[in-house]
Amino acid sequence: MKKTVSAVFASLFILISYTNIYASGNNRLFIIERSKNANIVCYDLKTSAEGVIDSKNPVDAYWLLYAEKNGEREELSVFDKKAYGFKTDYNEQTKNYTLVLKAVENKNMAIVSVNGKYKAQLLINNTPAYLDKVYIQSKDGTFGIPTVYFYVLYGKTVSSDENIEEKIILKK
């Protein structure tokens, strides 16, 4: 009974922590959750105190380590960047930054300002949407290199703010 109660409280703590992280700051673009453990990768927009985007390094990606270290921040390693890295470019025509994730390479995103808050906009199920999170289902393979089976994009539609998701299967 004690173990069950402890497990419930631990799950509740993690859920509350995710909610607080997810709601924290105006600069959180989205997160990546994984099947492997409770650690998440956060993608935040870097801005000055005046709200101007850092043109040299507009996005900050890092771990929040919930599985090992009570949610402490840790920078992505060189190995991590191969899976969770990204590329940003400034689009002179739209006056927005574009973002391409290595984990989700076939889904280009635009960083847009919506009511004073920055969001990552992309197509989810061919519908314009703002990305909230990506969930990656994988299993560790040879030499600890994971095999990704699928990922799910979660967001809200641009037009109606309704929840939307898309599952992309990579391996069966």
Backbone as a chain_set.jsonl record, in Angstrom:
{"seq": "MKKTVSAVFASLFILISYTNIYASGNNRLFIIERSKNANIVCYDLKTSAEGVIDSKNPVDAYWLLYAEKNGEREELSVFDKKAYGFKTDYNEQTKNYTLVLKAVENKNMAIVSVNGKYKAQLLINNTPAYLDKVYIQSKDGTFGIPTVYFYVLYGKTVSSDENIEEKIILKK", "coords": {"N": [[0.823, -1.196, 0.0], [1.939, 1.258, 0.838], [3.864, 1.573, -1.144], [2.259, 1.917, -3.404], [0.92, 4.328, -2.821], [3.14, 6.015, -2.665], [4.039, 5.837, -5.314], [1.873, 7.014, -6.648], [2.011, 9.643, -5.614], [4.545, 10.358, -6.574], [4.104, 10.261, -9.349], [2.177, 12.263, -9.558], [3.708, 14.451, -8.724], [5.56, 14.615, -10.838], [3.807, 15.155, -12.967], [2.755, 17.655, -12.148], [5.132, 19.096, -12.143], [5.824, 18.994, -14.897], [3.692, 20.474, -15.891], [4.176, 22.957, -14.692], [6.666, 23.576, -15.825], [6.018, 23.599, -18.457], [4.322, 25.731, -18.531], [5.994, 27.744, -17.882], [7.59, 30.884, -18.323], [7.615, 33.133, -21.173], [9.003, 32.311, -23.325], [9.173, 29.611, -23.986], [9.127, 27.372, -26.537], [8.479, 24.667, -27.258], [8.449, 21.22, -26.108], [10.271, 18.085, -25.964], [9.272, 14.9, -25.236], [10.138, 11.593, -24.167], [9.933, 8.02, -24.581], [11.797, 6.668, -23.16], [12.592, 7.705, -20.576], [11.835, 10.04, -17.883], [13.098, 12.428, -18.478], [13.217, 15.523, -20.254], [13.515, 17.396, -23.317], [13.932, 20.769, -23.763], [12.947, 23.541, -25.739], [13.64, 26.743, -26.109], [13.021, 30.151, -26.967], [15.498, 32.567, -27.403], [15.694, 35.732, -26.112], [16.222, 39.293, -25.741], [15.963, 41.526, -22.883], [14.223, 43.387, -23.814], [12.692, 41.978, -25.519], [13.678, 41.352, -28.02], [14.686, 39.075, -30.473], [17.493, 36.94, -30.19], [19.692, 37.169, -32.652], [21.944, 35.715, -33.408], [21.959, 33.275, -31.998], [19.13, 32.076, -31.837], [17.58, 30.045, -30.623], [17.466, 28.074, -27.707], [18.343, 24.959, -26.633], [17.965, 22.332, -24.319], [18.364, 19.854, -21.692], [15.976, 18.908, -19.187], [16.385, 17.234, -16.369], [14.548, 14.954, -15.102], [14.487, 12.271, -14.498], [16.823, 11.632, -13.163], [17.886, 13.848, -11.683], [16.11, 15.614, -10.224], [14.934, 17.47, -12.03], [16.968, 19.177, -12.869], [18.76, 21.423, -14.978], [20.57, 20.587, -17.929], [23.023, 20.892, -20.383], [22.766, 20.014, -23.879], [24.634, 17.297, -25.077], [27.316, 16.656, -27.444], [26.678, 14.245, -28.692], [23.919, 14.12, -28.056], [23.007, 16.262, -29.599], [23.018, 15.236, -32.142], [20.672, 13.853, -32.293], [18.722, 15.572, -31.157], [19.309, 18.076, -31.996], [19.187, 21.142, -33.947], [18.437, 23.438, -36.622], [18.481, 26.839, -37.389], [17.218, 29.529, -39.35], [16.997, 32.82, -40.691], [14.225, 34.149, -42.277], [13.998, 36.36, -44.702], [11.837, 37.265, -46.256], [9.413, 36.579, -44.847], [10.034, 37.613, -42.424], [10.498, 36.068, -40.203], [11.946, 33.517, -38.108], [13.047, 30.326, -39.186], [12.832, 26.931, -38.186], [14.336, 23.824, -37.991], [14.155, 20.644, -36.819], [16.323, 17.972, -35.899], [15.221, 15.632, -34.929], [12.728, 15.653, -36.036], [12.783, 15.978, -38.882], [11.316, 16.275, -41.281], [9.406, 18.2, -40.9], [9.182, 21.391, -41.161], [9.413, 24.406, -39.29], [8.06, 27.598, -38.385], [9.004, 30.336, -36.44], [6.874, 32.261, -34.741], [5.239, 35.274, -33.62], [2.605, 35.462, -31.396], [0.108, 37.179, -30.042], [1.992, 38.455, -28.343], [3.529, 36.332, -27.452], [5.92, 33.887, -28.274], [5.762, 31.25, -30.67], [6.095, 27.96, -32.109], [5.272, 27.304, -35.307], [3.744, 24.989, -37.498], [2.771, 22.409, -39.849], [0.388, 20.173, -38.769], [-1.063, 17.198, -39.348], [-1.633, 18.256, -41.883], [-2.697, 20.715, -41.216], [-2.448, 24.081, -40.265], [-0.707, 24.718, -37.279], [0.231, 25.286, -33.824], [3.03, 24.087, -32.23], [3.133, 22.129, -29.304], [4.312, 19.929, -27.993], [6.537, 17.143, -28.641], [6.382, 13.692, -28.773], [8.464, 10.938, -28.453], [8.76, 7.626, -29.341], [10.86, 5.058, -28.618], [13.483, 2.538, -28.594], [16.327, 1.356, -26.902], [19.112, 0.38, -28.775], [21.748, -1.43, -30.373], [24.891, -0.711, -28.963], [23.789, 1.274, -27.409], [22.503, 3.047, -29.025], [19.523, 4.478, -29.896], [16.57, 3.098, -31.457], [14.139, 4.648, -33.254], [10.715, 4.333, -33.259], [8.28, 5.646, -33.662], [6.963, 9.0, -33.724], [5.012, 11.534, -32.104], [3.294, 14.443, -32.805], [2.071, 17.119, -30.955], [-0.25, 19.709, -30.65], [-1.901, 22.91, -31.069], [-4.524, 24.072, -33.11], [-4.123, 26.743, -35.446], [-6.284, 28.265, -36.338], [-8.528, 27.721, -34.64], [-7.69, 27.061, -32.099], [-7.914, 24.468, -31.192], [-7.114, 21.211, -29.859], [-4.711, 19.194, -31.514], [-3.188, 16.396, -33.125], [-0.57, 14.364, -34.535], [0.559, 11.283, -35.574], [3.557, 9.875, -36.529], [4.865, 7.234, -38.104], [7.874, 5.497, -38.074], [9.326, 3.082, -37.94], [8.326, -0.351, -37.873]], "CA": [[0.0, 0.0, 0.0], [2.827, 2.413, 0.886], [4.499, 1.72, -2.454], [1.257, 2.444, -4.323], [0.727, 5.73, -2.471], [4.363, 6.705, -3.078], [4.041, 5.899, -6.773], [0.869, 8.005, -7.034], [2.561, 10.964, -5.311], [5.652, 10.607, -7.5], [3.498, 10.56, -10.649], [1.536, 13.56, -9.423], [4.785, 15.438, -8.691], [6.084, 14.749, -12.2], [2.784, 15.82, -13.756], [2.737, 19.064, -11.737], [6.385, 19.689, -12.615], [5.69, 19.198, -16.337], [2.752, 21.561, -16.096], [4.857, 24.198, -14.338], [7.693, 23.844, -16.825], [5.37, 23.895, -19.712], [3.71, 27.046, -18.412], [6.975, 28.731, -17.455], [8.199, 31.81, -19.256], [6.996, 33.383, -22.466], [9.896, 31.919, -24.405], [9.158, 28.166, -24.25], [8.49, 27.052, -27.811], [7.894, 23.331, -27.128], [9.314, 20.24, -25.459], [10.27, 16.716, -26.466], [9.21, 13.827, -24.234], [10.565, 10.331, -24.767], [9.488, 6.812, -23.883], [12.935, 6.114, -22.414], [12.537, 8.119, -19.17], [11.092, 11.279, -17.641], [13.847, 13.602, -18.918], [12.649, 16.188, -21.424], [14.33, 18.392, -24.0], [13.192, 22.023, -23.898], [13.373, 24.45, -26.798], [13.219, 28.086, -25.724], [13.506, 31.239, -27.794], [16.369, 33.482, -26.662], [15.394, 37.133, -26.389], [16.755, 40.298, -24.813], [14.964, 42.033, -21.934], [13.252, 44.161, -24.598], [11.92, 41.055, -26.342], [14.286, 41.198, -29.334], [15.246, 37.732, -30.638], [18.943, 36.832, -30.356], [19.846, 36.789, -34.061], [23.051, 34.765, -33.581], [21.534, 32.0, -31.413], [17.751, 32.36, -31.44], [16.922, 28.974, -29.87], [18.255, 27.4, -26.673], [17.822, 23.613, -26.375], [18.643, 21.747, -23.162], [17.636, 18.829, -20.931], [15.558, 18.997, -17.788], [16.611, 15.849, -15.956], [13.607, 14.503, -14.071], [14.726, 10.865, -14.165], [17.985, 11.483, -12.295], [18.378, 14.991, -10.906], [15.057, 16.546, -9.787], [14.625, 18.514, -13.001], [18.08, 20.096, -13.117], [19.09, 21.715, -16.376], [21.851, 20.114, -18.44], [23.176, 21.204, -21.805], [22.82, 18.872, -24.787], [25.986, 16.885, -25.441], [27.532, 16.521, -28.892], [25.891, 13.078, -29.091], [22.507, 14.515, -27.981], [22.691, 17.177, -30.699], [22.784, 14.446, -33.349], [19.263, 13.462, -32.268], [17.821, 16.649, -30.727], [19.804, 19.353, -32.479], [18.296, 21.897, -34.815], [19.019, 24.482, -37.45], [17.601, 28.001, -37.541], [17.551, 30.499, -40.392], [16.093, 33.961, -40.748], [13.575, 34.271, -43.572], [13.867, 37.791, -44.98], [10.505, 37.555, -46.806], [8.37, 36.505, -43.821], [10.564, 38.282, -41.222], [10.45, 35.082, -39.122], [12.966, 32.481, -38.096], [12.592, 28.97, -39.436], [13.464, 25.966, -37.295], [14.261, 22.444, -38.449], [14.668, 19.726, -35.79], [16.85, 16.697, -36.396], [14.291, 14.572, -34.519], [11.503, 15.769, -36.835], [13.348, 16.711, -40.019], [10.388, 16.533, -42.384], [8.409, 19.182, -40.477], [9.784, 22.696, -40.944], [8.608, 25.27, -38.426], [8.327, 29.034, -38.353], [8.834, 30.915, -35.108], [5.992, 33.413, -34.944], [4.745, 35.942, -32.417], [1.151, 35.409, -31.306], [-0.325, 37.892, -28.831], [3.137, 38.734, -27.487], [4.22, 35.111, -27.067], [6.465, 33.202, -29.442], [5.341, 29.859, -30.842], [6.594, 27.26, -33.288], [4.125, 26.98, -36.163], [4.009, 23.982, -38.51], [1.585, 21.664, -40.251], [0.096, 18.916, -38.083], [-2.16, 16.641, -40.156], [-1.877, 19.228, -42.955], [-3.428, 21.854, -40.665], [-1.553, 24.993, -39.553], [-0.837, 24.522, -35.834], [1.346, 25.662, -32.961], [3.547, 22.884, -31.583], [3.286, 22.118, -27.852], [5.321, 18.934, -27.634], [6.777, 15.978, -29.474], [6.627, 12.477, -27.988], [9.239, 9.996, -29.257], [8.752, 6.234, -28.882], [12.07, 4.407, -29.103], [14.049, 1.477, -27.775], [17.776, 1.338, -27.046], [19.611, -0.68, -29.635], [23.158, -1.758, -30.28], [25.783, 0.351, -28.475], [22.999, 2.32, -26.77], [21.898, 3.928, -30.023], [18.103, 4.125, -29.937], [15.785, 2.961, -32.679], [12.888, 5.39, -33.102], [9.606, 3.657, -33.928], [7.353, 6.682, -34.11], [6.838, 10.189, -32.884], [3.699, 12.161, -32.159], [3.283, 15.897, -32.662], [0.89, 17.619, -30.246], [-0.331, 21.154, -30.732], [-3.209, 23.563, -31.137], [-4.737, 24.64, -34.434], [-3.991, 28.2, -35.528], [-7.583, 28.901, -36.571], [-9.551, 27.565, -33.597], [-7.048, 26.72, -30.824], [-8.305, 23.112, -30.802], [-6.025, 20.239, -29.789], [-4.484, 18.41, -32.725], [-1.999, 15.561, -33.029], [-0.236, 13.547, -35.697], [1.511, 10.209, -35.304], [4.381, 9.577, -37.698], [5.503, 5.936, -37.86], [9.14, 5.365, -38.776], [9.673, 1.647, -38.003], [7.303, -1.222, -37.281]], "C": [[0.866, 1.259, 0.0], [3.476, 2.67, -0.467], [3.534, 2.33, -3.461], [1.044, 3.932, -4.079], [1.946, 6.546, -2.899], [4.415, 6.876, -4.588], [3.048, 6.945, -7.273], [1.401, 9.413, -6.79], [3.712, 11.317, -6.247], [5.116, 10.978, -8.88], [2.858, 11.939, -10.638], [2.582, 14.674, -9.427], [5.332, 15.684, -10.087], [5.089, 15.495, -13.079], [2.727, 17.313, -13.428], [3.991, 19.764, -12.24], [6.318, 19.966, -14.108], [4.789, 20.385, -16.612], [3.426, 22.889, -15.791], [5.928, 24.563, -15.363], [7.039, 24.312, -18.089], [4.788, 25.3, -19.685], [4.741, 28.134, -18.142], [7.443, 29.597, -18.607], [7.458, 31.961, -20.574], [7.821, 32.825, -23.61], [9.939, 30.423, -24.678], [8.416, 27.922, -25.55], [7.766, 25.718, -27.728], [8.885, 22.446, -26.396], [9.276, 18.929, -26.242], [10.262, 15.786, -25.272], [9.589, 12.537, -24.943], [10.058, 9.167, -23.942], [10.565, 6.277, -22.949], [12.887, 6.442, -20.925], [11.827, 9.465, -19.068], [11.846, 12.543, -18.05], [13.193, 14.193, -20.165], [13.677, 17.134, -22.031], [13.439, 19.61, -24.202], [13.799, 22.859, -25.013], [12.773, 25.816, -26.471], [13.776, 29.103, -26.708], [14.326, 32.175, -26.922], [16.08, 34.915, -27.094], [16.086, 38.033, -25.37], [15.637, 40.709, -23.859], [13.875, 42.822, -22.659], [12.416, 43.277, -25.513], [12.46, 40.853, -27.743], [14.958, 39.82, -29.393], [16.747, 37.823, -30.861], [19.215, 36.308, -31.772], [20.964, 35.776, -34.29], [22.683, 33.368, -33.091], [20.094, 32.133, -30.929], [17.08, 31.286, -30.586], [17.921, 28.318, -28.916], [17.601, 26.042, -26.404], [18.648, 22.984, -25.257], [17.751, 20.686, -22.534], [17.111, 19.412, -19.629], [15.516, 17.553, -17.315], [15.712, 15.462, -14.788], [13.871, 13.07, -13.643], [15.862, 10.721, -13.153], [18.196, 12.617, -11.297], [17.304, 16.025, -10.565], [14.812, 17.707, -10.743], [15.734, 19.51, -13.251], [18.319, 20.253, -14.612], [20.458, 21.137, -16.712], [21.895, 20.403, -19.931], [23.18, 19.916, -22.631], [24.278, 18.564, -25.117], [26.106, 16.851, -26.966], [26.711, 15.35, -29.426], [24.397, 13.415, -29.104], [22.1, 15.383, -29.167], [22.478, 16.439, -32.011], [21.309, 14.027, -33.441], [18.324, 14.645, -32.027], [18.281, 18.039, -31.156], [18.825, 19.99, -33.451], [19.1, 22.88, -35.641], [18.008, 25.615, -37.526], [18.125, 28.887, -38.668], [16.554, 31.64, -40.307], [15.551, 34.077, -42.164], [13.27, 35.751, -43.798], [12.467, 38.145, -45.477], [9.434, 37.592, -45.727], [8.749, 37.24, -42.544], [10.438, 37.391, -39.979], [11.654, 34.164, -39.211], [12.313, 31.151, -38.458], [13.421, 28.045, -38.548], [13.254, 24.575, -37.858], [14.918, 21.58, -37.372], [15.239, 18.481, -36.444], [15.876, 15.571, -36.079], [13.041, 14.536, -35.399], [11.856, 16.521, -38.121], [12.351, 17.052, -41.119], [9.298, 17.544, -42.037], [9.104, 20.51, -40.176], [8.831, 23.575, -40.151], [9.002, 26.721, -38.635], [8.112, 29.496, -36.925], [8.076, 32.216, -35.294], [5.578, 33.998, -33.599], [3.222, 35.961, -32.479], [0.757, 36.034, -29.978], [0.823, 38.081, -27.839], [3.917, 37.517, -27.016], [4.708, 34.417, -28.333], [6.042, 31.743, -29.458], [6.002, 29.281, -32.086], [5.384, 26.805, -34.095], [4.568, 26.005, -37.251], [2.697, 23.353, -38.938], [1.507, 20.373, -39.444], [-1.16, 18.374, -38.756], [-2.613, 17.626, -41.233], [-2.705, 20.431, -42.513], [-2.435, 22.778, -39.969], [-1.801, 24.913, -38.041], [0.393, 25.066, -35.116], [1.756, 24.415, -32.185], [3.669, 23.076, -30.082], [4.385, 21.145, -27.431], [5.411, 17.863, -28.7], [7.023, 14.822, -28.516], [7.329, 11.483, -28.906], [9.218, 8.623, -28.596], [9.975, 5.542, -29.485], [12.481, 3.288, -28.155], [15.553, 1.5, -27.996], [18.203, 0.14, -27.858], [21.074, -0.962, -29.367], [23.969, -0.525, -29.891], [25.014, 1.525, -27.875], [22.359, 3.304, -27.739], [20.43, 3.538, -30.183], [17.555, 3.965, -31.351], [14.459, 3.659, -32.426], [11.821, 4.688, -33.93], [8.577, 4.643, -34.466], [7.509, 7.904, -33.24], [5.456, 10.784, -33.107], [3.879, 13.658, -31.927], [1.982, 16.299, -31.983], [0.888, 19.143, -30.341], [-1.755, 21.652, -30.685], [-3.338, 24.194, -32.518], [-4.644, 26.165, -34.379], [-5.365, 28.847, -35.578], [-8.537, 28.838, -35.386], [-9.005, 27.189, -32.228], [-7.494, 25.354, -30.292], [-7.074, 22.22, -30.751], [-5.944, 19.464, -31.097], [-3.23, 17.571, -32.513], [-1.821, 14.767, -34.316], [0.837, 12.545, -35.302], [2.238, 9.866, -36.595], [5.178, 8.308, -37.385], [6.759, 5.837, -38.721], [9.54, 3.903, -38.969], [8.563, 0.859, -37.356], [7.947, -2.353, -36.546]], "O": [[0.588, 2.211, -0.729], [3.625, 3.816, -0.892], [3.93, 3.161, -4.278], [0.994, 4.715, -5.028], [1.802, 7.645, -3.434], [4.791, 7.938, -5.085], [3.344, 7.682, -8.214], [1.266, 10.284, -7.649], [3.833, 12.468, -6.667], [5.619, 11.908, -9.511], [2.985, 12.696, -11.601], [2.381, 15.716, -10.05], [5.546, 16.832, -10.479], [5.479, 16.37, -13.852], [2.657, 18.143, -14.335], [3.923, 20.899, -12.712], [6.707, 21.046, -14.553], [5.091, 21.212, -17.473], [3.27, 23.849, -16.546], [6.074, 25.731, -15.724], [7.453, 25.292, -18.708], [4.764, 25.983, -20.709], [4.41, 29.319, -18.167], [7.663, 29.115, -19.718], [6.769, 31.049, -21.03], [7.381, 32.864, -24.759], [10.697, 30.0, -25.55], [7.227, 28.223, -25.663], [6.589, 25.624, -28.077], [10.007, 22.855, -26.1], [8.387, 18.693, -27.06], [11.129, 15.865, -24.402], [9.394, 12.393, -26.15], [9.786, 9.307, -22.749], [10.263, 5.507, -22.037], [13.115, 5.563, -20.093], [11.283, 9.965, -20.053], [11.282, 13.635, -17.975], [12.683, 13.467, -21.018], [14.586, 17.609, -21.351], [12.337, 19.506, -24.739], [15.016, 22.878, -25.202], [11.56, 26.013, -26.546], [14.881, 28.932, -27.225], [13.901, 32.538, -25.825], [16.201, 35.268, -28.267], [16.48, 37.593, -24.289], [14.493, 40.283, -24.018], [12.745, 42.916, -22.18], [11.527, 43.77, -26.208], [11.789, 40.25, -28.581], [15.702, 39.443, -28.487], [17.223, 38.668, -31.62], [18.991, 35.13, -32.051], [20.93, 35.046, -35.281], [23.063, 32.378, -33.716], [19.861, 32.287, -29.73], [16.107, 31.579, -29.892], [19.066, 28.046, -29.279], [16.441, 25.98, -25.994], [19.874, 23.088, -25.245], [16.551, 20.62, -22.801], [17.727, 20.302, -19.042], [14.716, 16.751, -17.796], [16.083, 15.626, -13.626], [13.511, 12.688, -12.53], [15.861, 9.777, -12.362], [18.64, 12.372, -10.176], [17.585, 17.223, -10.617], [14.511, 18.816, -10.302], [15.482, 20.587, -13.79], [18.104, 19.329, -15.396], [21.384, 21.185, -15.903], [20.919, 20.182, -20.648], [23.556, 18.854, -22.132], [25.06, 19.47, -25.404], [25.115, 16.999, -27.681], [26.114, 15.451, -30.497], [23.684, 13.049, -30.038], [20.988, 15.26, -29.682], [21.819, 16.965, -32.908], [20.77, 13.868, -34.536], [17.249, 14.714, -32.624], [17.718, 19.05, -30.736], [17.764, 19.435, -33.737], [20.282, 23.118, -35.39], [16.814, 25.377, -37.706], [19.332, 28.974, -38.899], [15.407, 31.449, -39.901], [16.312, 34.101, -43.132], [12.385, 36.316, -43.155], [11.956, 39.218, -45.153], [8.631, 38.525, -45.683], [7.903, 37.468, -41.679], [10.293, 37.881, -38.859], [12.295, 34.051, -40.256], [11.171, 30.885, -38.084], [14.564, 28.347, -38.208], [12.127, 24.188, -38.168], [16.093, 21.761, -37.053], [14.697, 17.992, -37.435], [15.72, 14.648, -36.878], [12.374, 13.505, -35.493], [11.288, 17.575, -38.406], [12.541, 18.042, -41.825], [8.358, 17.723, -42.813], [9.565, 20.727, -39.055], [7.613, 23.504, -40.311], [10.133, 27.027, -39.012], [7.148, 29.093, -36.274], [8.568, 33.154, -35.922], [5.568, 33.309, -32.579], [2.625, 36.405, -33.46], [1.039, 35.481, -28.915], [0.646, 37.889, -26.636], [4.874, 37.658, -26.255], [3.999, 34.366, -29.338], [5.969, 31.084, -28.42], [6.412, 30.009, -32.99], [4.571, 26.014, -33.617], [5.631, 26.171, -37.851], [1.632, 23.725, -38.443], [2.446, 19.577, -39.438], [-2.206, 19.024, -38.735], [-3.808, 17.809, -41.466], [-3.341, 21.089, -43.337], [-1.644, 22.307, -39.151], [-2.937, 25.023, -37.578], [1.446, 25.276, -35.718], [0.92, 23.766, -31.557], [4.239, 24.068, -29.626], [5.263, 21.475, -26.633], [4.52, 17.691, -29.532], [7.785, 14.955, -27.558], [6.854, 11.212, -30.008], [9.608, 8.475, -27.438], [10.109, 5.45, -30.705], [11.914, 3.113, -27.077], [16.017, 1.643, -29.128], [17.718, -0.974, -27.657], [21.569, -0.752, -28.26], [23.758, 0.565, -30.424], [25.524, 2.644, -27.833], [21.743, 4.283, -27.318], [20.122, 2.406, -30.559], [18.012, 4.604, -32.298], [13.735, 3.308, -31.494], [11.985, 4.471, -35.131], [8.072, 4.493, -35.578], [8.105, 7.855, -32.165], [4.822, 10.575, -34.141], [4.533, 14.079, -30.973], [0.906, 15.865, -32.394], [1.918, 19.783, -30.134], [-2.683, 20.931, -30.318], [-2.385, 24.778, -33.035], [-5.035, 26.79, -33.393], [-5.591, 29.87, -34.931], [-9.28, 29.789, -35.143], [-9.778, 27.014, -31.286], [-7.456, 25.111, -29.085], [-6.113, 22.427, -31.492], [-6.959, 19.125, -31.704], [-2.314, 17.986, -31.804], [-2.764, 14.531, -35.071], [1.884, 12.91, -34.766], [1.615, 9.601, -37.623], [6.05, 8.307, -36.516], [6.72, 6.061, -39.93], [10.033, 3.526, -40.032], [7.927, 1.324, -36.41], [7.251, -3.195, -35.978]]}, "num_chains": 1, "name": "protein.A"}
